[in-house]
Amino acid sequence: KNISQFNPQDNSWRRIDVGYPVANAKISSISVYNRKLYSLDAQNSQIYKHDAIKTGFAPGKEWAKAGAADLSSGTDLTIDGDVFALGKNGSIYKFTKGENQPFAAQGIDPALTSADRIWTYNDLNYIYVLDSAGKRILVLDKNGELKTQITANEFSRPTGMIVDELKKIAYVLDSNKLYKIGL
């Protein structure tokens, strides 16, 4: 419920307003796409869409259609025009206009049984999944087919990831260390 916005012009931070349609929202992840904020509420198994306002973002409106998917184990979300939500058990949900779409990750060995972060964007070719327990990054095409997986014995319990696909680099945060990994 406490979100700040960075202004690179003067290197300042300011708190911004974000509201939710329920009092007991438990936000697992947020993502900004097309000047809108999307938030994943695991407590209420919902994704909210927030419009931009002058002081931050308006109170969210329920975006995922009722009963579309069980997001109660949701850990992260990312957007490329479609919204991809990641479950703690490694399940990946794909939503288009709030409707759950068929999506199955294929060719992963060993099977994905947990996951922590997911990353893509509209100008990227792939979906990247950080599997902390498996100490690996999975690279999936947008249909869910595994293209490659990158493992690192140096990982102990990675907690964050971002990808620069153009430069073919992933940055992974693990135990207060930042790893730069070639894709």
SULCORHU-V529470 format. One record per residue. N is the residue number from 1. RES is the residue in one small letter. PSI is psi in whole degrees, 0 to 359 (999 if undefined). Layout:
((N/RES/PSI) (N/RES/PSI))
//
This chain:
((1/k/353) (2/n/106) (3/i/138) (4/s/153) (5/q/133) (6/f/133) (7/n/106) (8/p/344) (9/q/324) (10/d/14) (11/n/38) (12/s/160) (13/w/144) (14/r/142) (15/r/138) (16/i/156) (17/d/137) (18/v/128) (19/g/160) (20/y/151) (21/p/352) (22/v/150) (23/a/334) (24/n/27) (25/a/136) (26/k/96) (27/i/121) (28/s/330) (29/s/154) (30/i/156) (31/s/140) (32/v/133) (33/y/128) (34/n/45) (35/r/19) (36/k/147) (37/l/134) (38/y/134) (39/s/141) (40/l/116) (41/d/98) (42/a/324) (43/q/320) (44/n/11) (45/s/54) (46/q/152) (47/i/130) (48/y/147) (49/k/126) (50/h/128) (51/d/149) (52/a/138) (53/i/173) (54/k/324) (55/t/7) (56/g/247) (57/f/139) (58/a/162) (59/p/136) (60/g/153) (61/k/143) (62/e/125) (63/w/317) (64/a/131) (65/k/145) (66/a/129) (67/g/10) (68/a/322) (69/a/154) (70/d/103) (71/l/16) (72/s/340) (73/s/16) (74/g/133) (75/t/332) (76/d/160) (77/l/155) (78/t/159) (79/i/136) (80/d/22) (81/g/315) (82/d/159) (83/v/129) (84/f/124) (85/a/142) (86/l/130) (87/g/152) (88/k/332) (89/n/7) (90/g/358) (91/s/144) (92/i/127) (93/y/137) (94/k/129) (95/f/137) (96/t/121) (97/k/38) (98/g/353) (99/e/134) (100/n/129) (101/q/151) (102/p/131) (103/f/124) (104/a/125) (105/a/132) (106/q/146) (107/g/13) (108/i/125) (109/d/118) (110/p/159) (111/a/149) (112/l/114) (113/t/351) (114/s/158) (115/a/158) (116/d/321) (117/r/151) (118/i/144) (119/w/133) (120/t/177) (121/y/171) (122/n/335) (123/d/11) (124/l/152) (125/n/339) (126/y/166) (127/i/132) (128/y/130) (129/v/128) (130/l/118) (131/d/95) (132/s/315) (133/a/321) (134/g/358) (135/k/52) (136/r/161) (137/i/127) (138/l/137) (139/v/113) (140/l/146) (141/d/174) (142/k/355) (143/n/357) (144/g/1) (145/e/131) (146/l/128) (147/k/319) (148/t/163) (149/q/141) (150/i/122) (151/t/156) (152/a/115) (153/n/339) (154/e/338) (155/f/139) (156/s/311) (157/r/77) (158/p/143) (159/t/345) (160/g/154) (161/m/144) (162/i/150) (163/v/135) (164/d/90) (165/e/323) (166/l/319) (167/k/358) (168/k/49) (169/i/138) (170/a/142) (171/y/126) (172/v/130) (173/l/127) (174/d/119) (175/s/49) (176/n/20) (177/k/144) (178/l/119) (179/y/138) (180/k/118) (181/i/128) (182/g/137) (183/l/999))
//
